[in-house]
Amino acid sequence: MTELHQALPPALRDAVDRFGHHLAVVEDRSVHTVRAYLGDVVSLLTHAADQGCTTVEDLDIALLRGWLAARLGEGAARTSQARRAAAARTFTAWSHRVGLSPADAGVGLASPRAHRDLPHVLRADQAAVLVTTPGADRRAEPATDDHEVPDEPGQGTVSAIRDRAILELLYATGIRVSELCGLNQSDIDHSRQVVRVFGKGGKERAVPYGHPARDALDTWLRLGRPTLAGTAPAKAARDALFLGLKGGRLQPTVVRRIVATAAQAAGLPHTKPHDLRHSAATHLLDGGADLRAVQELLGHSSLSSTQIYTHVSTERLRAAFNQAHPRA
């Protein structure tokens, strides 16, 4: 993206820089959102420059649609097209507000409806096996440089204790992997068994967790975390709830590897942290939880995002009906 950005005409390049500052500072968008939007806008303006445009006011609806059509011709997914259209509309609306363009060129730009596949959901028994896999069989563990926990027969290595707590908390709460990695020790209310989570847009919510997650967290905080915290400078380990083997805050890539490794060890299909979120939501609804309550627990801003899990529950019910009913 850097080379394309530098190759833009000066007025377009300046517009991109101002737009990025607006997203990051004024709207306080996440780093990931800013990066994605800027990538799409640079792509749009590169297309516009190729068509002879030198300023933002040269943009029009025909050019925007031509840009999307070109990306579709390259094999872009419908979800990517929807994101690109959203980024273009946001950019053109901002450009009009700040006076870079006399009109909002993207006001009539439609987004292609993204096809939504039903999420991958584990059965309750599969989820139970997955979250209890770390440390379940010490003899099956490969040799690592993990620290052994002394005087605690059956507890396993520090990494196994940590991984068990991570898996239990992911499934118990349905939080996102980024939310898990951002947790601090002070975010855990042990007496009420509630975790304070900061979700998208910095929105705060409180999510309860059950006894298995409570016990796994207690073991991690008593036996695992102090050992890893001693491997890094105090500042690096001061606040984070979960730590890497070198003592720093745990990263999402490590959590994804933990979940995938546990699933493989349990004989389950490839599983991602978000699959545990899907599973938690579906199992809550299967158990009779209110849709609005699940929306609040997951931190969804729109109920439509939560309703996908009702479709999952319906499909599971239909599969059971087709398999078991004599007149299915």
PyMOL commands that set and color helices and strands:
alter all, ss='L'
color gray80, all
select helices_A, chain A and resi 2-7+10-26+31-50+56-58+61-73+78-97+124-131+138-140+158-173+177-181+185-187+200-202+211-229+234-237+252-265+273-286+291-298+303-324
alter helices_A, ss='H'
color red, helices_A
select strands_A, chain A and resi 188-189+194-198+204-208
alter strands_A, ss='S'
color yellow, strands_A
deselect
rebuild
show_as cartoon
